[in-house]
């Protein structure tokens, strides 16, 4: 069965932590990174996230594959904000006709790009070390989330790899029938749109069958549900949250001491 599973070992310290504790740690770190408008605070937080990597049990290869497009988007954010900044302050670094980049605009764009990197890296580290079923159990037990919403979200998450496999099947079948876009961008766009439409129709039909099956099994009932696996907040989980808060506070203090912290 195709299911989204963690890419780390089950014995890794972060993998054994309660999913709610990991979500709380991510919220603390990401909130500080998004609130701080300087470049040093998110840089320190990103360094802290990379320092935690050995404790996650994630190999560099799978992590790089999951992060490459997110970090590429962060780099694009830096370039766009540096080139199209409302004000170009500081020393001029690049002056090519209409393109003008200064140190102030570059630092501002770098700060935004680093915030994107922190949010993306923290999210990937959490979801790459968390089993979706454990996450759903923790949300319903610790945060008292509605079981109907939580279980429905879990079912939708379980379908994502199936959609990816179905996309590959559709494209392979069309390629076998000679339907390829080649180097023609218009033809490739039309082929992509038709493939996406076919995938959407299949997903809607599958979602309808899944909803009917879940209702037939009593997932829509208001009767209190029991849990096959108990998720508890242990002292190690509270320690993880405390460490995340301490790291976020230390990054703010270090930036303020350097005189660059702004909000």
C-alpha positions, 0 to 999 in steps of 0.5 A, spaced: 500 500 500 502 506 498 502 511 504 506 517 507 510 514 512 516 517 516 523 517 512 526 516 519 528 510 523 523 509 529 528 509 534 530 516 533 529 521 539 525 526 535 521 520 532 519 518 539 516 525 541 509 526 541 506 529 535 503 535 538 509 536 542 513 537 535 507 541 532 508 546 538 515 546 538 514 548 530 509 553 532 514 557 537 520 557 532 516 559 526 512 564 529 519 567 532 522 567 525 516 570 522 515 576 527 522 578 526 524 582 521 531 582 521 536 577 517 540 574 524 534 571 527 531 566 522 539 565 520 540 563 527 533 559 528 535 555 521 542 553 524 539 550 530 534 546 526 540 544 522 543 542 528 537 538 530 538 534 524 542 528 527 537 527 532 531 526 527 534 520 524 533 523 517 538 521 512 541 527 508 538 525 501 531 524 503 531 531 506 534 534 500 529 531 496 523 534 500 527 541 501 530 542 494 524 546 491 522 549 498 529 552 498 529 554 491 522 558 492 526 561 498 532 563 493 527 566 488 523 570 494 530 573 495 532 575 488 525 578 487 525 582 493 532 585 492 530 587 485 523 590 486 524 593 493 520 599 494 526 603 497 534 601 495 538 603 501 545 603 503 551 601 498 549 600 491 551 592 489 548 592 482 546 597 477 545 594 470 540 599 467 533 598 470 536 593 475 538 596 481 540 592 488 543 595 494 545 592 501 539 594 504 534 591 499 538 585 499 538 584 506 531 585 506 530 580 501 535 575 505 531 576 511 524 574 508 528 568 504 530 566 511 524 566 514 521 561 508 527 557 509 525 556 517 518 555 516 519 550 510 525 546 514 521 546 521 515 543 517 519 538 513 522 535 519 516 534 523 512 531 518 518 527 516 518 524 523 511 523 524 506 517 522 500 520 520 496 516 524 500 518 530 498 525 528 491 524 528 491 520 535 494 526 538 490 531 535 484 528 538 487 526 544 491 532 546 488 537 543 481 535 543 480 536 535 473 533 532 474 526 530 470 527 524 475 532 521 481 529 524 480 522 521 477 525 514 484 529 514 488 523 515 484 519 510 485 525 505 493 524 507 493 517 505 490 518 498 496 523 496 501 518 494 495 514 490 494 520 487 501 521 485 501 514 482 495 515 478 498 521 475 504 517 473 499 512 470 495 517 466 502 520 463 505 513 462 498 511 458 498 517 454 505 517 452 504 509 450 499 512 445 503 517 442 500 523 446 506 527 448 507 535 448 514 535 446 518 542 445 511 545 444 509 549 450 502 550 448 501 543 446 504 541 453 500 546 457 494 543 454 496 536 455 498 538 462 491 541 463 487 535 460 491 530 465 490 534 471 482 534 469 482 526 469 486 526 475 481 531 478 475 527 476 478 520 479 479 524 485 472 526 486 469 519 485 474 516 489 473 521 495 465 520 494 466 512 495 471 513 501 466 518 504 460 513 503 464 507 506 466 511 512 459 513 514 457 506 513 462 504 518 460 509 523 465 515 522 459 520 522 456 518 529 456 523 535 458 517 540 464 518 543 470 514 540 475 510 543 482 510 541 486 503 540 493 507 541 494 512 547 498 518 545 501 521 552 505 527 553 511 525 557 517 529 560 521 528 554 515 532 550 515 537 555 522 538 554 522 538 547 517 544 547 521 548 553 528 547 548 524 550 542 522 556 546 529 557 549 532 556 542 527 562 540 528 566 545 536 565 545 535 567 537 532 574 539 536 575 545 542 574 540 539 579 534 538 584 539 545 584 542 547 585 535 543 591 534 539 588 528 533 585 531 526 588 528 519 586 528 
